[in-house]
Amino acid sequence: MATTQSCEVLAAESKEKGLDKDVDSKRGGFLFRAIQRHYSTKARLKSPEQISRERDLIPKVLPYNRYQALPSAVLIQFCCGSLYAWSVFNKPIDTLLSTNNMAPITFYIAVGNFGFSAAVMGPWLERRGPMVACLLGTFLFFLGNLVTALALFVQQIWLVFIGYGIISGFGLGLCYISPVSALQKWFPDKRGLASGFAVCGFGAGSIVIAKVQIPLIEAVGLPLTFVVLGSIYLVLMTLCALVLRTPPPNFTVNEPPASTIPNQATETKVELGNGSGDPIVSSTPQFTLIEALTSNDFRFMYLMFLANALFGLVLISRLSNMIVDIFQQTPDAAATVVAINGAFNLGGRLCFSIVSDYIGRKNCYVIMLTSQLIILATFSVIITSKTYWAFLMTMWILTACYGAGFGVIPAFLTDKFGPMNIGACHGVILTAWSFAGVVGGLIFSAVFKKSSDGLPASDPHPYIVNVWWILGVVVLGWIALMFVKPTKRDRWLTEKPIMLFTTILSAVGLSKRSQNFSLRT
């Protein structure tokens, strides 16, 4: 009798945990079980030997410090930022291969594989660690550059798509999320700062590398340019990847370890001042990866992130054309504006992420999306009247908000779903950026082409038509943001003015009562 009851209990537990093969088969069979297993496996615990090895950056010479990971993350992202400089290669590749506007397709393929790689490899990264993941991504990035060089040598555009679009794009996605995952675990007390440093190098790389490519093409030729740059990326990213690692078990900041049991993962709690003298203990809710990815908060954050990235991706990519065609500026002036634009992208990533440690992640996104709504609503007036200074101001604010979205999102995800899920959650949410870049870019191009028939290049009508559908998407993203549950820091910022207003009213009421009492006496 007891045996029968035990079997029934085990069967019930197995069914509840999703281990019943018949149930899984009905839900999708082998493919469903494989996906579920991939996104359900928890991070592997470290052995005592591994913990001992990772205490030193250089054995018996240099102890490891969490701040050593910051410059490594910046350099890795700096190399990854070369993706944004791809447009420099468009004309040389089309000229060499005698193709008509085919080279830009490579960028869209790379963007798509970037997000795909981050989404698929995120759980694997958490199991194997950021060092192994970044080394694999670095090798794929290098291999993709070599294949691209071969494609240009044999003059085959389809091989360029495979080399840089597929192979390098896949490697870049893995390299992008590796330092982000590591820093979010090392800096539970400064997640915004860590997030900003983890992604700010991406903006810097796009500025610097774009200036290097043309002189290098003139010096060694187009195919060898990819060999040279790929080799430099390989050396820099490999050295930096060796610095990446995750904290030891029971890692805490400003607090003694919660447990002395070795090799046991515990949740980090950090004391944060709220400005009133009372400490706020910030503890991240415990979610499994499946629970995080299927939660309503994640769905709303996905829409929010997509809306924040869309305008920047599809419109800023044509910034130089707009300056030359509509505002009648010189190409040199347009190049200068684009360079300054890159600086705002970099500054937005770093500044907003640091500020988010004080005012909250959701509040930062409220500022970003509200700013974009105002810019989109007034864009037609600015561009029709050809008010150049207002156009530049709005484009730079827009770019700062676009970059800030990437700087704040890792810390936001960590606050909501925990540091153990950041690699996979960040990877999946980056597919929103890929979707905005590929699908949004195709829609923008189709609408632009249809609405520009018979119009001169100086006519802003095609841009104005596109802005209205983008405005609709950003409105949906703003509404989705409102449904994301705020964190303690988000609530504190909104509660503080209310508390101050209440205090003032109470003081006024108290003083009136005192006056009335004195009059009566």
C-alpha positions as CSV (number, residue, x, y, z in Angstrom):
1,M,0.0,0.0,0.0
2,A,2.8,2.4,1.0
3,T,4.7,1.5,-2.2
4,T,1.7,2.3,-4.3
5,Q,1.2,5.6,-2.6
6,S,4.9,6.5,-3.0
7,C,4.7,5.7,-6.8
8,E,1.6,7.9,-7.1
9,V,3.4,10.8,-5.3
10,L,6.5,10.4,-7.5
11,A,4.3,10.4,-10.6
12,A,2.5,13.5,-9.5
13,E,5.8,15.3,-8.8
14,S,7.2,14.2,-12.1
15,K,4.1,15.5,-13.9
16,E,4.3,18.9,-12.0
17,K,8.0,19.3,-12.9
18,G,7.4,18.6,-16.6
19,L,9.3,15.3,-16.5
20,D,6.6,13.1,-17.9
21,K,7.6,12.2,-21.4
22,D,4.1,11.5,-22.6
23,V,3.0,15.0,-21.6
24,D,6.1,16.5,-23.3
25,S,5.4,14.5,-26.4
26,K,2.0,15.9,-26.6
27,R,3.4,19.4,-26.2
28,G,5.9,19.2,-29.0
29,G,7.9,16.1,-28.8
30,F,11.7,16.0,-28.9
31,L,12.2,19.6,-30.1
32,F,10.1,21.0,-27.2
33,R,12.0,18.9,-24.7
34,A,15.3,20.0,-26.1
35,I,14.4,23.7,-25.9
36,Q,12.9,23.3,-22.5
37,R,16.0,21.5,-21.2
38,H,18.3,24.1,-22.8
39,Y,16.5,27.0,-21.1
40,S,15.9,25.2,-17.8
41,T,19.4,24.0,-16.9
42,K,20.9,26.0,-14.0
43,A,24.4,27.3,-13.9
44,R,27.1,24.8,-13.0
45,L,28.6,25.1,-9.5
46,K,32.3,25.7,-9.3
47,S,34.7,23.2,-7.8
48,P,37.0,24.2,-5.0
49,E,40.0,23.9,-7.4
50,Q,38.4,26.3,-9.9
51,I,37.6,28.8,-7.1
52,S,41.2,28.6,-5.9
53,R,42.5,29.2,-9.5
54,E,40.3,32.2,-10.1
55,R,41.4,34.0,-7.0
56,D,44.4,35.4,-8.9
57,L,44.6,37.1,-12.2
58,I,48.2,36.1,-12.5
59,P,49.0,33.2,-10.2
60,K,51.0,34.2,-7.1
61,V,51.6,37.7,-8.6
62,L,48.4,39.6,-9.1
63,P,45.2,38.9,-7.0
64,Y,41.9,39.2,-8.9
65,N,39.8,42.3,-8.3
66,R,36.3,42.9,-9.7
67,Y,37.4,46.3,-11.1
68,Q,39.8,44.5,-13.4
69,A,36.9,43.2,-15.4
70,L,35.7,46.8,-16.3
71,P,38.5,47.7,-18.8
72,S,38.4,44.2,-20.3
73,A,34.6,44.6,-20.9
74,V,35.2,48.0,-22.5
75,L,37.8,46.6,-24.9
76,I,35.7,43.6,-25.9
77,Q,32.8,45.8,-26.6
78,F,35.1,48.2,-28.5
79,C,36.0,45.4,-30.9
80,C,32.3,44.4,-31.2
81,G,31.5,48.0,-32.0
82,S,33.1,47.5,-35.4
83,L,29.8,46.2,-36.5
84,Y,28.4,49.7,-36.5
85,A,31.3,50.8,-38.8
86,W,30.3,48.3,-41.6
87,S,28.8,51.1,-43.7
88,V,32.3,52.2,-44.5
89,F,32.8,48.9,-46.4
90,N,29.6,49.2,-48.5
91,K,30.9,51.2,-51.4
92,P,34.3,49.6,-51.6
93,I,32.8,46.1,-51.6
94,D,30.1,47.0,-54.2
95,T,32.8,48.5,-56.4
96,L,35.2,45.5,-56.1
97,L,32.5,42.9,-56.7
98,S,30.6,45.0,-59.3
99,T,27.3,44.7,-57.4
100,N,24.6,47.2,-56.9
101,N,23.8,48.0,-53.3
102,M,24.3,44.4,-52.2
103,A,27.0,45.0,-49.5
104,P,24.5,46.7,-47.0
105,I,22.6,43.4,-46.9
106,T,25.5,42.0,-45.0
107,F,24.9,44.4,-42.1
108,Y,21.2,43.3,-41.8
109,I,22.3,39.6,-41.8
110,A,24.9,40.3,-39.1
111,V,22.3,42.2,-37.0
112,G,19.9,39.3,-37.3
113,N,22.5,36.7,-36.3
114,F,23.8,38.9,-33.5
115,G,20.4,38.8,-31.7
116,F,19.9,35.1,-32.6
117,S,23.3,34.1,-31.2
118,A,22.7,36.1,-28.0
119,A,19.2,34.5,-27.5
120,V,20.3,30.9,-28.2
121,M,23.7,30.9,-26.5
122,G,22.6,32.8,-23.3
123,P,21.8,29.7,-21.2
124,W,24.9,28.0,-22.5
125,L,27.0,31.0,-21.4
126,E,25.6,30.8,-17.9
127,R,26.5,27.1,-17.7
128,R,30.0,27.4,-19.0
129,G,31.0,30.9,-17.8
130,P,31.8,34.2,-19.6
131,M,35.4,33.3,-20.3
132,V,34.7,30.2,-22.4
133,A,31.7,31.9,-24.1
134,C,33.8,35.0,-25.1
135,L,36.7,32.9,-26.4
136,L,34.3,30.9,-28.6
137,G,32.7,34.2,-29.8
138,T,36.1,35.7,-30.5
139,F,37.2,32.7,-32.6
140,L,33.9,32.8,-34.6
141,F,34.4,36.6,-35.2
142,F,37.9,36.0,-36.4
143,L,36.9,33.2,-38.6
144,G,34.1,35.3,-40.1
145,N,36.6,38.0,-41.0
146,L,38.9,35.5,-42.7
147,V,36.0,34.0,-44.7
148,T,35.0,37.6,-45.7
149,A,38.6,38.2,-46.9
150,L,38.5,35.0,-49.0
151,A,35.1,36.1,-50.4
152,L,36.5,39.4,-51.6
153,F,39.5,37.7,-53.0
154,V,37.4,35.3,-55.1
155,Q,34.8,38.1,-55.6
156,Q,31.7,36.2,-54.3
157,I,29.1,38.3,-52.5
158,W,27.2,35.3,-51.2
159,L,30.4,34.3,-49.3
160,V,30.6,37.7,-47.8
161,F,27.0,37.1,-46.4
162,I,28.2,33.8,-44.9
163,G,31.5,35.1,-43.6
164,Y,30.6,38.4,-41.9
165,G,26.8,38.2,-41.9
166,I,26.4,34.7,-40.4
167,I,29.7,33.6,-38.8
168,S,31.0,37.0,-37.5
169,G,27.4,38.1,-36.5
170,F,27.0,34.9,-34.4
171,G,30.3,35.4,-32.7
172,L,29.6,39.1,-32.0
173,G,26.4,38.3,-30.2
174,L,28.1,35.8,-27.9
175,C,31.0,38.3,-27.2
176,Y,28.5,41.1,-26.5
177,I,26.6,39.4,-23.7
178,S,29.6,37.7,-22.0
179,P,31.1,40.8,-20.3
180,V,27.6,42.0,-19.4
181,S,26.8,38.8,-17.7
182,A,30.0,38.8,-15.7
183,L,29.8,42.4,-14.6
184,Q,26.2,42.2,-13.4
185,K,27.3,39.4,-11.0
186,W,30.4,41.3,-9.8
187,F,28.6,44.6,-9.1
188,P,25.3,43.9,-7.4
189,D,25.8,47.3,-5.6
190,K,26.5,49.2,-8.8
191,R,24.6,47.4,-11.5
192,G,24.0,50.6,-13.5
193,L,27.6,51.5,-13.5
194,A,28.6,48.0,-14.5
195,S,26.0,47.9,-17.2
196,G,27.2,51.2,-18.6
197,F,30.8,50.2,-18.7
198,A,29.9,46.8,-20.3
199,V,28.3,48.4,-23.3
200,C,29.8,51.9,-23.7
201,G,32.8,50.4,-25.6
202,F,30.4,49.4,-28.4
203,G,29.7,53.1,-29.2
204,A,33.4,54.0,-28.9
205,G,34.5,51.2,-31.2
206,S,32.1,52.4,-34.0
207,I,33.7,55.8,-33.9
208,V,37.4,54.9,-33.9
209,I,37.3,51.8,-36.2
210,A,35.3,53.7,-38.9
211,K,38.3,56.2,-39.1
212,V,40.8,53.3,-39.4
213,Q,39.2,51.3,-42.2
214,I,39.6,53.7,-45.2
215,P,43.4,54.3,-44.6
216,L,43.9,50.6,-44.1
217,I,42.1,49.7,-47.4
218,E,44.3,52.2,-49.2
219,A,47.4,50.7,-47.6
220,V,46.8,46.9,-48.0
221,G,43.7,46.5,-50.1
222,L,40.2,45.5,-49.2
223,P,40.6,41.7,-48.6
224,L,43.7,42.1,-46.4
225,T,41.9,44.7,-44.4
226,F,39.7,42.1,-43.0
227,V,42.7,39.8,-42.2
228,V,44.5,42.6,-40.4
229,L,41.5,43.8,-38.4
230,G,40.4,40.3,-37.6
231,S,43.8,39.5,-36.3
232,I,43.8,42.6,-34.1
233,Y,40.4,41.7,-32.8
234,L,41.5,38.1,-32.0
235,V,44.5,39.2,-29.9
236,L,42.7,41.9,-28.0
237,M,39.5,40.0,-27.3
238,T,41.3,36.8,-26.3
239,L,43.4,38.6,-23.7
240,C,40.4,40.4,-22.3
241,A,38.3,37.2,-22.3
242,L,40.9,35.6,-20.0
243,V,40.1,38.2,-17.4
244,L,36.3,37.4,-17.4
245,R,35.0,35.1,-14.7
246,T,32.1,34.9,-12.2
247,P,32.3,35.6,-8.5
248,P,33.0,32.8,-6.0
249,P,30.1,31.3,-4.1
250,N,28.7,33.5,-1.2
251,F,30.2,36.7,-2.9
252,T,28.8,39.7,-1.1
253,V,29.3,43.5,-1.1
254,N,29.2,45.5,2.2
255,E,28.0,42.5,4.0
256,P,29.6,39.3,5.5
257,P,29.0,36.0,3.7
258,A,25.6,34.6,4.4
259,S,27.0,31.1,4.6
260,T,30.3,29.4,5.2
261,I,29.5,26.3,3.2
262,P,31.8,26.2,0.2
263,N,30.5,25.7,-3.3
264,Q,26.9,26.8,-2.4
265,A,25.4,29.7,-4.4
266,T,23.5,32.3,-2.3
267,E,21.8,35.4,-3.2
268,T,23.7,38.6,-2.7
269,K,22.2,41.3,-0.7
270,V,23.5,44.9,-0.8
271,E,22.7,47.8,1.5
272,L,21.9,50.9,-0.4
273,G,21.2,54.3,1.1
274,N,18.0,56.0,0.1
275,G,19.0,59.5,1.2
276,S,16.9,59.5,4.3
277,G,19.2,57.6,6.5
278,D,17.3,54.4,6.3
279,P,19.0,51.5,4.5
280,I,17.1,49.6,1.7
281,V,18.1,46.0,1.5
282,S,17.9,45.1,-2.2
283,S,17.2,41.4,-2.9
284,T,16.5,40.1,-6.3
285,P,13.4,37.9,-6.7
286,Q,14.2,34.3,-7.4
287,F,13.1,33.1,-10.8
288,T,13.9,30.1,-12.9
289,L,14.9,31.1,-16.5
290,I,11.7,29.7,-17.9
291,E,9.6,31.7,-15.4
292,A,11.6,34.9,-16.3
293,L,11.3,34.5,-20.0
294,T,7.5,33.8,-19.9
295,S,6.6,36.4,-17.3
296,N,4.4,39.4,-18.2
297,D,7.2,41.8,-17.1
298,F,9.6,40.3,-19.6
299,R,7.0,40.6,-22.4
300,F,6.4,44.3,-21.6
301,M,10.1,44.9,-21.3
302,Y,10.7,43.3,-24.7
303,L,8.2,45.7,-26.4
304,M,9.6,48.6,-24.4
305,F,13.2,47.9,-25.6
306,L,12.1,47.4,-29.2
307,A,10.3,50.7,-29.2
308,N,13.3,52.5,-27.7
309,A,15.7,51.0,-30.4
310,L,13.5,51.4,-33.5
311,F,13.7,55.1,-34.2
312,G,17.5,55.2,-33.6
313,L,18.2,52.2,-35.8
314,V,16.2,53.1,-38.9
315,L,16.5,56.9,-39.0
316,I,19.9,57.7,-37.6
317,S,21.3,55.3,-40.2
318,R,20.2,57.9,-42.8
319,L,21.4,60.9,-40.8
320,S,24.2,61.8,-43.2
321,N,21.8,61.7,-46.2
322,M,19.3,64.0,-44.5
323,I,22.0,66.5,-43.6
324,V,23.3,66.7,-47.2
325,D,20.0,66.3,-49.1
326,I,17.5,68.2,-47.0
327,F,19.6,70.8,-45.2
328,Q,22.0,71.3,-48.0
329,Q,25.2,70.9,-45.9
330,T,28.5,69.6,-47.2
331,P,29.6,66.0,-46.9
332,D,32.4,67.0,-44.5
333,A,29.8,68.8,-42.3
334,A,27.7,65.7,-42.3
335,A,30.6,63.5,-41.3
336,T,31.4,65.8,-38.4
337,V,27.7,65.6,-37.2
338,V,27.8,61.8,-37.5
339,A,31.0,61.6,-35.4
340,I,29.4,63.8,-32.7
341,N,26.3,61.6,-32.9
342,G,28.5,58.6,-32.1
343,A,29.7,60.5,-29.0
344,F,26.1,61.0,-27.8
345,N,25.5,57.3,-28.3
346,L,28.5,56.5,-26.1
347,G,27.5,59.2,-23.5
348,G,24.0,58.0,-23.3
349,R,25.0,54.4,-22.6
350,L,27.3,55.4,-19.8
351,C,25.5,58.4,-18.2
352,F,21.9,57.0,-18.1
353,S,23.2,53.7,-16.7
354,I,25.0,55.4,-13.9
355,V,22.0,57.7,-13.2
356,S,19.7,54.6,-13.1
357,D,21.5,53.5,-9.9
358,Y,20.0,56.6,-8.2
359,I,16.6,57.2,-9.9
360,G,15.7,53.6,-11.0
361,R,15.7,51.8,-14.3
362,K,12.1,52.2,-15.2
363,N,12.2,55.9,-14.5
364,C,15.1,56.1,-17.0
365,Y,13.1,54.4,-19.7
366,V,10.2,56.8,-19.0
367,I,12.5,59.7,-19.7
368,M,13.9,58.0,-22.9
369,L,10.6,57.0,-24.4
370,T,8.9,60.3,-23.5
371,S,11.7,62.2,-25.1
372,Q,11.3,60.1,-28.3
373,L,7.6,60.7,-28.3
374,I,8.1,64.5,-28.2
375,I,10.8,64.3,-30.9
376,L,8.6,62.2,-33.2
377,A,5.6,64.4,-32.7
378,T,7.5,67.6,-33.6
379,F,9.8,66.0,-36.3
380,S,7.6,67.0,-39.2
381,V,7.5,70.6,-38.1
382,I,11.3,70.8,-37.6
383,I,12.2,69.1,-40.9
384,T,9.6,70.9,-43.0
385,S,10.8,74.3,-41.7
386,K,14.4,73.1,-42.1
387,T,15.4,74.4,-38.7
388,Y,18.9,73.0,-38.7
389,W,19.9,73.7,-35.1
390,A,16.6,72.1,-33.8
391,F,17.2,69.1,-36.0
392,L,20.7,68.5,-34.7
393,M,19.5,68.9,-31.1
394,T,16.7,66.4,-31.5
395,M,18.9,63.9,-33.3
396,W,21.5,64.0,-30.6
397,I,19.0,63.7,-27.8
398,L,17.4,60.8,-29.7
399,T,20.8,59.1,-30.1
400,A,21.6,59.5,-26.4
401,C,18.2,57.8,-25.6
402,Y,18.9,55.1,-28.1
403,G,22.3,54.3,-26.6
404,A,20.9,54.6,-23.0
405,G,18.5,51.8,-23.7
406,F,21.4,49.4,-24.2
407,G,23.2,50.8,-21.1
408,V,20.2,50.4,-18.7
409,I,18.6,47.2,-19.9
410,P,21.1,44.7,-18.4
411,A,20.8,46.2,-14.9
412,F,17.0,46.4,-15.3
413,L,16.8,42.7,-16.2
414,T,19.1,41.8,-13.3
415,D,16.9,43.7,-10.9
416,K,13.8,41.9,-12.1
417,F,15.0,38.4,-12.7
418,G,18.3,37.9,-10.9
419,P,22.0,37.7,-11.9
420,M,21.9,34.0,-12.7
421,N,19.4,34.7,-15.5
422,I,21.0,37.8,-17.0
423,G,22.9,36.1,-19.8
424,A,19.9,34.4,-21.3
425,C,17.4,37.2,-20.6
426,H,19.7,39.8,-22.1
427,G,20.3,37.6,-25.1
428,V,16.6,37.0,-25.8
429,I,15.8,40.7,-25.4
430,L,18.5,41.7,-27.9
431,T,16.4,39.9,-30.6
432,A,14.1,42.9,-30.2
433,W,17.0,45.1,-31.5
434,S,17.6,42.6,-34.3
435,F,13.9,42.7,-35.2
436,A,13.8,46.5,-35.2
437,G,17.0,46.6,-37.3
438,V,15.9,44.0,-39.9
439,V,12.1,44.3,-40.1
440,G,12.0,48.0,-39.2
441,G,14.7,48.7,-41.8
442,L,12.9,46.9,-44.5
443,I,9.6,48.6,-43.7
444,F,11.3,52.0,-43.6
445,S,13.1,51.3,-47.0
446,A,9.8,50.1,-48.6
447,V,7.8,53.1,-47.4
448,F,10.7,55.5,-48.3
449,K,11.0,54.1,-51.8
450,K,7.2,54.3,-52.5
451,S,6.7,57.8,-51.1
452,S,9.8,59.3,-52.8
453,D,8.8,58.4,-56.4
454,G,9.0,61.6,-58.5
455,L,10.2,63.8,-55.6
456,P,13.6,65.5,-55.4
457,A,16.1,64.3,-52.8
458,S,15.6,67.5,-50.8
459,D,11.9,66.8,-50.2
460,P,11.4,65.6,-46.6
461,H,8.1,63.9,-47.3
462,P,9.4,60.3,-47.3
463,Y,10.9,60.8,-43.9
464,I,7.8,62.4,-42.5
465,V,5.6,59.5,-43.7
466,N,7.9,57.0,-42.0
467,V,8.0,58.9,-38.7
468,W,4.2,58.4,-38.2
469,W,4.3,54.6,-38.1
470,I,7.4,54.7,-35.9
471,L,5.5,57.0,-33.6
472,G,2.7,54.4,-33.3
473,V,5.3,51.7,-32.3
474,V,6.9,54.0,-29.7
475,V,3.5,54.8,-28.2
476,L,2.9,51.0,-27.8
477,G,6.3,50.7,-26.1
478,W,5.5,53.5,-23.8
479,I,2.2,51.9,-22.8
480,A,4.0,48.5,-22.3
481,L,6.5,50.3,-20.0
482,M,3.7,51.5,-17.8
483,F,2.8,47.9,-17.1
484,V,6.3,46.8,-16.0
485,K,6.3,46.5,-12.2
486,P,8.6,49.1,-10.6
487,T,11.5,48.2,-8.4
488,K,12.0,49.7,-4.9
489,R,14.3,52.3,-6.4
490,D,11.7,53.3,-9.0
491,R,9.0,53.6,-6.3
492,W,11.3,55.6,-4.0
493,L,11.8,58.4,-6.6
494,T,8.0,58.8,-7.2
495,E,7.2,58.5,-3.5
496,K,9.7,61.1,-2.4
497,P,7.9,64.1,-4.0
498,I,4.6,62.9,-2.6
499,M,6.2,62.5,0.9
500,L,7.6,66.1,0.6
501,F,4.3,67.5,-0.6
502,T,2.5,65.7,2.3
503,T,5.0,67.0,4.8
504,I,4.5,70.6,3.5
505,L,0.7,70.3,3.8
506,S,1.0,68.8,7.3
507,A,3.3,71.7,8.3
508,V,0.9,74.3,6.9
509,G,-2.0,72.6,8.6
510,L,-0.2,72.4,11.9
511,S,0.8,76.1,11.8
512,K,-2.9,77.1,11.1
513,R,-4.0,75.0,14.0
514,S,-1.4,76.8,16.2
515,Q,-2.6,80.2,15.0
516,N,-6.3,79.3,15.7
517,F,-5.3,78.1,19.2
518,S,-3.4,81.3,20.0
519,L,-6.4,83.4,18.8
520,R,-8.8,81.6,21.0
521,T,-6.6,81.9,24.1
